[in-house]
Amino acid sequence: MSYQITLPRIIRIGRGALGETADILSNLRLSKPLIVTDATMVRNGTADRLQAALASAHIESAVFSDTIPEPDTRTVAAVLAAVEAGRFDCLIGLGGGSPIDTAKAVAVLCVQGRAMRDYKAPHQENGPALPIIGIPTTAGTGSEVTRFTVVTDNDNCEKMLCAGLSFLPVAAIVDYELTLSKPPRLTADTGIDALTHAIEAYVSRRANAFSDGFALAAIRNIAPHLRRAYVDGADLSAREALMLGATQAGIAFSNSSVALVHGMSRPIGAHFHVPHGLSNAMLLPAITAYSIPGAEARYADCARAMGLAAGLDDDAAARALVAELRALNADLAVPTPKAYGVDPATWTTLLPTMAQQALASGSPSNNPIIPDVKAIMALYREAWCA
């Protein structure tokens, strides 16, 4: 059986790559981008740097900086109105996964119309879209190289996974210098997000020989460097390895899939406004332990890629992986939902809804063990104060 591989047309990786954006736009024959970003990128001057680099190459641009940490349909509509008013020929998503995901959603809607809900998985959208250039400033989501976007529906607080070639950027610019200013909490959350992508891509029922290579390479880059970058944000070699690992993990899961962790994580973010990477971290140890019987050898491979399991058999290696994920959460001060301050009564009341929404996303069906609603609710309860 064959499998399909999809990648951006151009991926530029390395220190100073941000300054090459104008060259990439020219190569793609694009001349009027809207830079979709957030207030932080404006405050720290990154948006201005990008605009200045484009202006020096006689490329006109504008900035939309009112994106929010977890994209929603309201924000997407506001960016869509800006695109339609300005007649831009492409979108640059500059920032963490949220601005890039916002740009992806707008790129499809401004060409095809319809409501965002119409693109929700399991629908696959492969039609025309405005060209997207992804420039990540965190080492986490890998959104710059994936065919996915996630948008929360304001009407019902559902985080909708949307998939297809329409959401795949035409170019990715991966410059680890952009991550040097990131604080420890953001470094930890985005780093565990990337590690989750890599592990889930490798154990997914849709894994393949291409995605496997990128997933294991990502784990090798992320695992030894995440604690270092958390402790010392100016550690250049750690930052570079994390950024490369996050992009490799994005390529891996875009060409495989994520699984149960992501399926259960999205409802936590939608209902309780927990950052995506942090909600992944809250769930990763418990869900890994639950899933190991379905793919023990694969989880053992992940442990070996992390350098945990020299001389151990698969069972011991897989158990070492779970122990390390719990230790990583402790070292990076990852709170439980309870410690984060989630209201216990609301959590309990929403468990059936969250479980249904997790299943509806489709991601749990890629897991080594496919859960039902009862199993998902039990895992939510375990993660509450684990």
C-alpha angles and dihedrals in degrees: 000000000000127000131207123240121200128185138162113271091240129027114182113189131183149059112319095015090132088072090060095062094103091053091052093049090050091050088053091046092240120143114168116047129177108217107220108200144128138262093264092061089052094047095049093047098244094120090050091049091053094047091048091051090051093046091053087059091048093251114144116219143165134203131232106189104168098095118131131224094258110034116235136184092258093058092044089054091052093052090045090056090051092051093049092048094048101041094224119182097210144008129235113203105205119182138028123337092289099067090041092049090047091052090049093053093048092047090062099039095050091057103033104025120201125114124301090242089064089068096051117128136294081046112092115208116202101156130111122305139168111273114266128206113195120208110177121203095184130058097233132070101044086211090143090074104031137096092222138088130181122212129173117229106228091206096065107007092246119150103221121208110212121190142182144090090285089073095050114108117236089219138020124200110197112188114166091199086076090067098054094093095051115120123236096259093053091043090054097045096047092043093054088046089057092046089051090052091053096046094045092046090054097047095038120119086235095055117131139179093270097049092042092062093051093044094054092043089052092051090050091052098043104040100061095038107043097080090045094054091045092055096039116023091187093061097121098192091049092048092049093050092048092050093050091045092052091053092046090050090050091053089048098053094038087060095038116018144249119255144197099334091060093041091056095037098060096064090050089055094044098049101032103026093237111161111258098242091047094051089050089052092050090057106033102087096046095044092046090053090048093049101044096091088062096055109009095156092051094050088048089055089054090052091051091049087055090052093245106117113051108160095000126126120237095268094052092042092053091049089050089054092056091047091051093049089053091047091048091053090051094048092048093046095241108177126216116241087259093052091044088063102254109161107252096214092050091046092053094045093050097047095098092046093048092048092051092047091049091053093044091058090069095226096107090061088067092057121110087241113034110217131208125220092272092054092047092051090051091052091050089053091049092051093048094086104355 
